[in-house]
Amino acid sequence: MDEHTKEKLTDVVKVQSKDVEDQVTGMILDLLEQKGFTFANFESVVARVKSQYQNNATI
């Protein structure tokens, strides 16, 4: 991760509660199950989402 990305991420403030995080997690798991994702698919999706987030400091 480059310095610019690190700077952007340090400015990110956690704005959602644990309850909201739990709800979103459940929704993601339901979607992955509906689409028949395996653990390997999950790893790939997580890597892509993390990359998007790191590059833009937003989702």
Helices and strands as residue ranges (DSSP letters): H 3-10, H 18-34, H 39-56
